[in-house]
Amino acid sequence: MAVPKAKVSKARRDKRRSSVWKLDMPGMTKCAKCGEYNLSHRVCKSCGSYAGEEIISKDSKKA
């Protein structure tokens, strides 16, 4: 079983536990058509457009 050879200082321990390694917030951009925020490089959920083109028609409702 592994046993530490020396005490780990509080500063060293806290550096390891710091938020340096935590994930960042994903990049949000405004839709060019409707202005809603959505994730980059994805189809807009509100209007169905991507890069200024309509990909998914939101007029037809699926049951």
PyMOL Python script that loads the backbone (N, CA, C, O; Angstrom):
from pymol import cmd

cmd.read_pdbstr("""\
ATOM      1  N   MET A   1       0.837  -1.185   0.000  1.00  0.00           N
ATOM      2  CA  MET A   1       0.000   0.000   0.000  1.00  0.00           C
ATOM      3  C   MET A   1       0.878   1.243   0.000  1.00  0.00           C
ATOM      4  O   MET A   1       1.872   1.298   0.724  1.00  0.00           O
ATOM      5  N   ALA A   2       0.524   2.232  -0.797  1.00  0.00           N
ATOM      6  CA  ALA A   2       1.338   3.438  -0.918  1.00  0.00           C
ATOM      7  C   ALA A   2       1.182   4.330   0.306  1.00  0.00           C
ATOM      8  O   ALA A   2       0.076   4.557   0.797  1.00  0.00           O
ATOM      9  N   VAL A   3       2.316   4.827   0.786  1.00  0.00           N
ATOM     10  CA  VAL A   3       2.326   5.715   1.938  1.00  0.00           C
ATOM     11  C   VAL A   3       3.116   6.964   1.544  1.00  0.00           C
ATOM     12  O   VAL A   3       4.210   6.847   0.993  1.00  0.00           O
ATOM     13  N   PRO A   4       2.578   8.162   1.817  1.00  0.00           N
ATOM     14  CA  PRO A   4       3.321   9.369   1.455  1.00  0.00           C
ATOM     15  C   PRO A   4       4.602   9.502   2.278  1.00  0.00           C
ATOM     16  O   PRO A   4       4.616   9.208   3.473  1.00  0.00           O
ATOM     17  N   LYS A   5       5.688   9.952   1.617  1.00  0.00           N
ATOM     18  CA  LYS A   5       6.974  10.082   2.305  1.00  0.00           C
ATOM     19  C   LYS A   5       7.071  11.374   3.103  1.00  0.00           C
ATOM     20  O   LYS A   5       7.843  11.454   4.058  1.00  0.00           O
ATOM     21  N   ALA A   6       6.294  12.389   2.720  1.00  0.00           N
ATOM     22  CA  ALA A   6       6.336  13.668   3.424  1.00  0.00           C
ATOM     23  C   ALA A   6       4.956  14.287   3.408  1.00  0.00           C
ATOM     24  O   ALA A   6       4.109  13.937   2.587  1.00  0.00           O
ATOM     25  N   LYS A   7       4.740  15.225   4.340  1.00  0.00           N
ATOM     26  CA  LYS A   7       3.455  15.914   4.414  1.00  0.00           C
ATOM     27  C   LYS A   7       3.265  16.813   3.207  1.00  0.00           C
ATOM     28  O   LYS A   7       4.194  17.495   2.773  1.00  0.00           O
ATOM     29  N   VAL A   8       2.064  16.808   2.674  1.00  0.00           N
ATOM     30  CA  VAL A   8       1.725  17.712   1.577  1.00  0.00           C
ATOM     31  C   VAL A   8       1.184  18.991   2.203  1.00  0.00           C
ATOM     32  O   VAL A   8       0.227  18.961   2.977  1.00  0.00           O
ATOM     33  N   SER A   9       1.811  20.119   1.855  1.00  0.00           N
ATOM     34  CA  SER A   9       1.410  21.392   2.456  1.00  0.00           C
ATOM     35  C   SER A   9       0.006  21.787   1.995  1.00  0.00           C
ATOM     36  O   SER A   9      -0.493  21.293   0.984  1.00  0.00           O
ATOM     37  N   LYS A  10      -0.609  22.677   2.749  1.00  0.00           N
ATOM     38  CA  LYS A  10      -1.965  23.134   2.421  1.00  0.00           C
ATOM     39  C   LYS A  10      -1.992  23.852   1.077  1.00  0.00           C
ATOM     40  O   LYS A  10      -2.944  23.704   0.310  1.00  0.00           O
ATOM     41  N   ALA A  11      -0.953  24.628   0.793  1.00  0.00           N
ATOM     42  CA  ALA A  11      -0.900  25.357  -0.482  1.00  0.00           C
ATOM     43  C   ALA A  11      -0.809  24.388  -1.658  1.00  0.00           C
ATOM     44  O   ALA A  11      -1.488  24.563  -2.669  1.00  0.00           O
ATOM     45  N   ARG A  12       0.026  23.375  -1.519  1.00  0.00           N
ATOM     46  CA  ARG A  12       0.181  22.382  -2.587  1.00  0.00           C
ATOM     47  C   ARG A  12      -1.104  21.588  -2.783  1.00  0.00           C
ATOM     48  O   ARG A  12      -1.514  21.326  -3.913  1.00  0.00           O
ATOM     49  N   ARG A  13      -1.729  21.212  -1.689  1.00  0.00           N
ATOM     50  CA  ARG A  13      -2.995  20.474  -1.747  1.00  0.00           C
ATOM     51  C   ARG A  13      -4.085  21.318  -2.400  1.00  0.00           C
ATOM     52  O   ARG A  13      -4.837  20.827  -3.241  1.00  0.00           O
ATOM     53  N   ASP A  14      -4.167  22.602  -2.007  1.00  0.00           N
ATOM     54  CA  ASP A  14      -5.217  23.469  -2.533  1.00  0.00           C
ATOM     55  C   ASP A  14      -4.989  23.815  -4.003  1.00  0.00           C
ATOM     56  O   ASP A  14      -5.950  24.023  -4.745  1.00  0.00           O
ATOM     57  N   LYS A  15      -3.720  23.880  -4.434  1.00  0.00           N
ATOM     58  CA  LYS A  15      -3.441  24.107  -5.855  1.00  0.00           C
ATOM     59  C   LYS A  15      -3.994  22.959  -6.692  1.00  0.00           C
ATOM     60  O   LYS A  15      -4.535  23.171  -7.777  1.00  0.00           O
ATOM     61  N   ARG A  16      -3.853  21.757  -6.182  1.00  0.00           N
ATOM     62  CA  ARG A  16      -4.360  20.577  -6.890  1.00  0.00           C
ATOM     63  C   ARG A  16      -5.878  20.584  -6.944  1.00  0.00           C
ATOM     64  O   ARG A  16      -6.465  20.138  -7.930  1.00  0.00           O
ATOM     65  N   ARG A  17      -6.516  21.082  -5.904  1.00  0.00           N
ATOM     66  CA  ARG A  17      -7.977  21.100  -5.827  1.00  0.00           C
ATOM     67  C   ARG A  17      -8.585  22.372  -6.426  1.00  0.00           C
ATOM     68  O   ARG A  17      -9.805  22.540  -6.404  1.00  0.00           O
ATOM     69  N   SER A  18      -7.761  23.256  -6.951  1.00  0.00           N
ATOM     70  CA  SER A  18      -8.256  24.549  -7.427  1.00  0.00           C
ATOM     71  C   SER A  18      -9.125  24.384  -8.669  1.00  0.00           C
ATOM     72  O   SER A  18      -9.258  23.289  -9.215  1.00  0.00           O
ATOM     73  N   SER A  19      -9.700  25.470  -9.090  1.00  0.00           N
ATOM     74  CA  SER A  19     -10.605  25.436 -10.231  1.00  0.00           C
ATOM     75  C   SER A  19      -9.868  25.520 -11.565  1.00  0.00           C
ATOM     76  O   SER A  19     -10.497  25.730 -12.602  1.00  0.00           O
ATOM     77  N   VAL A  20      -8.554  25.361 -11.555  1.00  0.00           N
ATOM     78  CA  VAL A  20      -7.773  25.417 -12.791  1.00  0.00           C
ATOM     79  C   VAL A  20      -8.197  24.309 -13.741  1.00  0.00           C
ATOM     80  O   VAL A  20      -8.222  24.515 -14.954  1.00  0.00           O
ATOM     81  N   TRP A  21      -8.526  23.151 -13.216  1.00  0.00           N
ATOM     82  CA  TRP A  21      -8.803  21.979 -14.040  1.00  0.00           C
ATOM     83  C   TRP A  21     -10.281  21.822 -14.365  1.00  0.00           C
ATOM     84  O   TRP A  21     -10.661  20.890 -15.074  1.00  0.00           O
ATOM     85  N   LYS A  22     -11.126  22.725 -13.855  1.00  0.00           N
ATOM     86  CA  LYS A  22     -12.559  22.588 -14.088  1.00  0.00           C
ATOM     87  C   LYS A  22     -12.927  23.081 -15.474  1.00  0.00           C
ATOM     88  O   LYS A  22     -12.222  23.910 -16.050  1.00  0.00           O
ATOM     89  N   LEU A  23     -14.021  22.578 -16.007  1.00  0.00           N
ATOM     90  CA  LEU A  23     -14.454  22.930 -17.353  1.00  0.00           C
ATOM     91  C   LEU A  23     -14.953  24.366 -17.429  1.00  0.00           C
ATOM     92  O   LEU A  23     -15.490  24.899 -16.458  1.00  0.00           O
ATOM     93  N   ASP A  24     -14.772  24.981 -18.581  1.00  0.00           N
ATOM     94  CA  ASP A  24     -15.262  26.328 -18.818  1.00  0.00           C
ATOM     95  C   ASP A  24     -16.690  26.264 -19.348  1.00  0.00           C
ATOM     96  O   ASP A  24     -17.162  25.214 -19.785  1.00  0.00           O
ATOM     97  N   MET A  25     -17.360  27.401 -19.301  1.00  0.00           N
ATOM     98  CA  MET A  25     -18.702  27.482 -19.848  1.00  0.00           C
ATOM     99  C   MET A  25     -18.637  27.371 -21.369  1.00  0.00           C
ATOM    100  O   MET A  25     -17.755  27.966 -21.989  1.00  0.00           O
ATOM    101  N   PRO A  26     -19.554  26.622 -21.982  1.00  0.00           N
ATOM    102  CA  PRO A  26     -19.508  26.474 -23.434  1.00  0.00           C
ATOM    103  C   PRO A  26     -19.782  27.792 -24.133  1.00  0.00           C
ATOM    104  O   PRO A  26     -20.478  28.656 -23.599  1.00  0.00           O
ATOM    105  N   GLY A  27     -19.232  27.945 -25.333  1.00  0.00           N
ATOM    106  CA  GLY A  27     -19.375  29.188 -26.087  1.00  0.00           C
ATOM    107  C   GLY A  27     -20.782  29.365 -26.615  1.00  0.00           C
ATOM    108  O   GLY A  27     -21.272  28.547 -27.393  1.00  0.00           O
ATOM    109  N   MET A  28     -21.430  30.439 -26.188  1.00  0.00           N
ATOM    110  CA  MET A  28     -22.778  30.732 -26.649  1.00  0.00           C
ATOM    111  C   MET A  28     -22.706  31.882 -27.652  1.00  0.00           C
ATOM    112  O   MET A  28     -21.973  32.850 -27.448  1.00  0.00           O
ATOM    113  N   THR A  29     -23.481  31.765 -28.747  1.00  0.00           N
ATOM    114  CA  THR A  29     -23.536  32.812 -29.748  1.00  0.00           C
ATOM    115  C   THR A  29     -24.984  33.174 -30.025  1.00  0.00           C
ATOM    116  O   THR A  29     -25.896  32.400 -29.734  1.00  0.00           O
ATOM    117  N   LYS A  30     -25.187  34.361 -30.591  1.00  0.00           N
ATOM    118  CA  LYS A  30     -26.532  34.782 -30.956  1.00  0.00           C
ATOM    119  C   LYS A  30     -26.849  34.267 -32.352  1.00  0.00           C
ATOM    120  O   LYS A  30     -25.995  34.264 -33.239  1.00  0.00           O
ATOM    121  N   CYS A  31     -28.079  33.835 -32.531  1.00  0.00           N
ATOM    122  CA  CYS A  31     -28.554  33.383 -33.837  1.00  0.00           C
ATOM    123  C   CYS A  31     -28.636  34.594 -34.769  1.00  0.00           C
ATOM    124  O   CYS A  31     -29.067  35.672 -34.357  1.00  0.00           O
ATOM    125  N   ALA A  32     -28.223  34.413 -36.018  1.00  0.00           N
ATOM    126  CA  ALA A  32     -28.242  35.512 -36.984  1.00  0.00           C
ATOM    127  C   ALA A  32     -29.661  35.910 -37.363  1.00  0.00           C
ATOM    128  O   ALA A  32     -29.916  37.074 -37.672  1.00  0.00           O
ATOM    129  N   LYS A  33     -30.591  34.951 -37.343  1.00  0.00           N
ATOM    130  CA  LYS A  33     -31.971  35.239 -37.756  1.00  0.00           C
ATOM    131  C   LYS A  33     -32.820  35.781 -36.612  1.00  0.00           C
ATOM    132  O   LYS A  33     -33.393  36.865 -36.722  1.00  0.00           O
ATOM    133  N   CYS A  34     -32.902  35.030 -35.511  1.00  0.00           N
ATOM    134  CA  CYS A  34     -33.858  35.394 -34.457  1.00  0.00           C
ATOM    135  C   CYS A  34     -33.210  36.069 -33.246  1.00  0.00           C
ATOM    136  O   CYS A  34     -33.913  36.705 -32.461  1.00  0.00           O
ATOM    137  N   GLY A  35     -31.888  35.948 -33.071  1.00  0.00           N
ATOM    138  CA  GLY A  35     -31.211  36.604 -31.961  1.00  0.00           C
ATOM    139  C   GLY A  35     -31.188  35.807 -30.670  1.00  0.00           C
ATOM    140  O   GLY A  35     -30.717  36.311 -29.650  1.00  0.00           O
ATOM    141  N   GLU A  36     -31.682  34.580 -30.686  1.00  0.00           N
ATOM    142  CA  GLU A  36     -31.646  33.719 -29.496  1.00  0.00           C
ATOM    143  C   GLU A  36     -30.226  33.204 -29.283  1.00  0.00           C
ATOM    144  O   GLU A  36     -29.476  33.027 -30.243  1.00  0.00           O
ATOM    145  N   TYR A  37     -29.856  32.963 -28.026  1.00  0.00           N
ATOM    146  CA  TYR A  37     -28.563  32.374 -27.723  1.00  0.00           C
ATOM    147  C   TYR A  37     -28.630  30.862 -27.915  1.00  0.00           C
ATOM    148  O   TYR A  37     -29.600  30.218 -27.516  1.00  0.00           O
ATOM    149  N   ASN A  38     -27.579  30.300 -28.537  1.00  0.00           N
ATOM    150  CA  ASN A  38     -27.469  28.851 -28.673  1.00  0.00           C
ATOM    151  C   ASN A  38     -26.000  28.476 -28.738  1.00  0.00           C
ATOM    152  O   ASN A  38     -25.145  29.353 -28.858  1.00  0.00           O
ATOM    153  N   LEU A  39     -25.690  27.187 -28.662  1.00  0.00           N
ATOM    154  CA  LEU A  39     -24.317  26.724 -28.715  1.00  0.00           C
ATOM    155  C   LEU A  39     -23.746  26.927 -30.113  1.00  0.00           C
ATOM    156  O   LEU A  39     -24.475  26.852 -31.102  1.00  0.00           O
ATOM    157  N   SER A  40     -22.449  27.182 -30.193  1.00  0.00           N
ATOM    158  CA  SER A  40     -21.799  27.411 -31.479  1.00  0.00           C
ATOM    159  C   SER A  40     -21.848  26.158 -32.341  1.00  0.00           C
ATOM    160  O   SER A  40     -21.807  25.039 -31.830  1.00  0.00           O
ATOM    161  N   HIS A  41     -21.936  26.353 -33.647  1.00  0.00           N
ATOM    162  CA  HIS A  41     -21.910  25.280 -34.634  1.00  0.00           C
ATOM    163  C   HIS A  41     -23.046  24.288 -34.448  1.00  0.00           C
ATOM    164  O   HIS A  41     -22.862  23.088 -34.652  1.00  0.00           O
ATOM    165  N   ARG A  42     -24.221  24.780 -34.063  1.00  0.00           N
ATOM    166  CA  ARG A  42     -25.401  23.928 -33.913  1.00  0.00           C
ATOM    167  C   ARG A  42     -26.618  24.656 -34.462  1.00  0.00           C
ATOM    168  O   ARG A  42     -26.640  25.884 -34.534  1.00  0.00           O
ATOM    169  N   VAL A  43     -27.622  23.891 -34.844  1.00  0.00           N
ATOM    170  CA  VAL A  43     -28.852  24.463 -35.376  1.00  0.00           C
ATOM    171  C   VAL A  43     -29.593  25.169 -34.250  1.00  0.00           C
ATOM    172  O   VAL A  43     -29.661  24.657 -33.132  1.00  0.00           O
ATOM    173  N   CYS A  44     -30.145  26.333 -34.538  1.00  0.00           N
ATOM    174  CA  CYS A  44     -30.904  27.101 -33.558  1.00  0.00           C
ATOM    175  C   CYS A  44     -32.193  26.351 -33.227  1.00  0.00           C
ATOM    176  O   CYS A  44     -32.907  25.904 -34.125  1.00  0.00           O
ATOM    177  N   LYS A  45     -32.481  26.217 -31.941  1.00  0.00           N
ATOM    178  CA  LYS A  45     -33.679  25.484 -31.521  1.00  0.00           C
ATOM    179  C   LYS A  45     -34.955  26.271 -31.742  1.00  0.00           C
ATOM    180  O   LYS A  45     -36.024  25.687 -31.922  1.00  0.00           O
ATOM    181  N   SER A  46     -34.852  27.599 -31.730  1.00  0.00           N
ATOM    182  CA  SER A  46     -36.074  28.392 -31.838  1.00  0.00           C
ATOM    183  C   SER A  46     -36.517  28.585 -33.285  1.00  0.00           C
ATOM    184  O   SER A  46     -37.710  28.502 -33.576  1.00  0.00           O
ATOM    185  N   CYS A  47     -35.568  28.844 -34.204  1.00  0.00           N
ATOM    186  CA  CYS A  47     -35.978  29.102 -35.597  1.00  0.00           C
ATOM    187  C   CYS A  47     -35.531  28.022 -36.569  1.00  0.00           C
ATOM    188  O   CYS A  47     -36.003  28.000 -37.706  1.00  0.00           O
ATOM    189  N   GLY A  48     -34.634  27.123 -36.163  1.00  0.00           N
ATOM    190  CA  GLY A  48     -34.213  26.015 -37.015  1.00  0.00           C
ATOM    191  C   GLY A  48     -33.218  26.391 -38.089  1.00  0.00           C
ATOM    192  O   GLY A  48     -33.114  25.680 -39.088  1.00  0.00           O
ATOM    193  N   SER A  49     -32.478  27.479 -37.927  1.00  0.00           N
ATOM    194  CA  SER A  49     -31.524  27.901 -38.946  1.00  0.00           C
ATOM    195  C   SER A  49     -30.104  27.641 -38.490  1.00  0.00           C
ATOM    196  O   SER A  49     -29.817  27.568 -37.295  1.00  0.00           O
ATOM    197  N   TYR A  50     -29.211  27.501 -39.478  1.00  0.00           N
ATOM    198  CA  TYR A  50     -27.783  27.328 -39.216  1.00  0.00           C
ATOM    199  C   TYR A  50     -27.028  28.062 -40.308  1.00  0.00           C
ATOM    200  O   TYR A  50     -27.279  27.824 -41.489  1.00  0.00           O
ATOM    201  N   ALA A  51     -26.127  28.932 -39.951  1.00  0.00           N
ATOM    202  CA  ALA A  51     -25.322  29.732 -40.871  1.00  0.00           C
ATOM    203  C   ALA A  51     -26.196  30.523 -41.831  1.00  0.00           C
ATOM    204  O   ALA A  51     -25.855  30.659 -43.006  1.00  0.00           O
ATOM    205  N   GLY A  52     -27.310  31.043 -41.351  1.00  0.00           N
ATOM    206  CA  GLY A  52     -28.189  31.878 -42.156  1.00  0.00           C
ATOM    207  C   GLY A  52     -29.146  31.111 -43.053  1.00  0.00           C
ATOM    208  O   GLY A  52     -29.956  31.730 -43.744  1.00  0.00           O
ATOM    209  N   GLU A  53     -29.080  29.786 -43.065  1.00  0.00           N
ATOM    210  CA  GLU A  53     -29.969  28.972 -43.890  1.00  0.00           C
ATOM    211  C   GLU A  53     -30.935  28.198 -43.004  1.00  0.00           C
ATOM    212  O   GLU A  53     -30.575  27.772 -41.907  1.00  0.00           O
ATOM    213  N   GLU A  54     -32.164  28.019 -43.484  1.00  0.00           N
ATOM    214  CA  GLU A  54     -33.154  27.262 -42.721  1.00  0.00           C
ATOM    215  C   GLU A  54     -32.900  25.769 -42.934  1.00  0.00           C
ATOM    216  O   GLU A  54     -32.981  25.272 -44.057  1.00  0.00           O
ATOM    217  N   ILE A  55     -32.599  25.077 -41.870  1.00  0.00           N
ATOM    218  CA  ILE A  55     -32.294  23.644 -41.917  1.00  0.00           C
ATOM    219  C   ILE A  55     -33.530  22.848 -41.529  1.00  0.00           C
ATOM    220  O   ILE A  55     -33.890  21.883 -42.204  1.00  0.00           O
ATOM    221  N   ILE A  56     -34.176  23.251 -40.447  1.00  0.00           N
ATOM    222  CA  ILE A  56     -35.374  22.571 -39.945  1.00  0.00           C
ATOM    223  C   ILE A  56     -36.521  23.562 -40.040  1.00  0.00           C
ATOM    224  O   ILE A  56     -36.444  24.671 -39.512  1.00  0.00           O
ATOM    225  N   SER A  57     -37.593  23.148 -40.723  1.00  0.00           N
ATOM    226  CA  SER A  57     -38.738  24.048 -40.837  1.00  0.00           C
ATOM    227  C   SER A  57     -39.542  23.959 -39.550  1.00  0.00           C
ATOM    228  O   SER A  57     -39.985  22.879 -39.159  1.00  0.00           O
ATOM    229  N   LYS A  58     -39.725  25.086 -38.903  1.00  0.00           N
ATOM    230  CA  LYS A  58     -40.468  25.142 -37.644  1.00  0.00           C
ATOM    231  C   LYS A  58     -41.958  25.390 -37.878  1.00  0.00           C
ATOM    232  O   LYS A  58     -42.729  25.420 -36.919  1.00  0.00           O
ATOM    233  N   ASP A  59     -42.383  25.568 -39.144  1.00  0.00           N
ATOM    234  CA  ASP A  59     -43.789  25.793 -39.428  1.00  0.00           C
ATOM    235  C   ASP A  59     -44.619  24.524 -39.259  1.00  0.00           C
ATOM    236  O   ASP A  59     -45.735  24.570 -38.740  1.00  0.00           O
ATOM    237  N   SER A  60     -44.071  23.393 -39.698  1.00  0.00           N
ATOM    238  CA  SER A  60     -44.828  22.143 -39.575  1.00  0.00           C
ATOM    239  C   SER A  60     -44.677  21.574 -38.171  1.00  0.00           C
ATOM    240  O   SER A  60     -43.574  21.522 -37.628  1.00  0.00           O
ATOM    241  N   LYS A  61     -45.792  21.149 -37.588  1.00  0.00           N
ATOM    242  CA  LYS A  61     -45.777  20.581 -36.232  1.00  0.00           C
ATOM    243  C   LYS A  61     -45.855  19.066 -36.333  1.00  0.00           C
ATOM    244  O   LYS A  61     -46.688  18.525 -37.061  1.00  0.00           O
ATOM    245  N   LYS A  62     -44.989  18.393 -35.606  1.00  0.00           N
ATOM    246  CA  LYS A  62     -45.000  16.929 -35.583  1.00  0.00           C
ATOM    247  C   LYS A  62     -45.820  16.477 -34.385  1.00  0.00           C
ATOM    248  O   LYS A  62     -45.734  17.063 -33.306  1.00  0.00           O
ATOM    249  N   ALA A  63     -46.620  15.425 -34.582  1.00  0.00           N
ATOM    250  CA  ALA A  63     -47.465  14.919 -33.502  1.00  0.00           C
ATOM    251  C   ALA A  63     -46.855  13.721 -32.843  1.00  0.00           C
ATOM    252  O   ALA A  63     -47.436  13.167 -31.910  1.00  0.00           O
TER     253      ALA A  63
END
""", "prot")
cmd.dss("prot")
cmd.show_as("cartoon", "prot")
cmd.util.cbc("prot")
cmd.orient("prot")
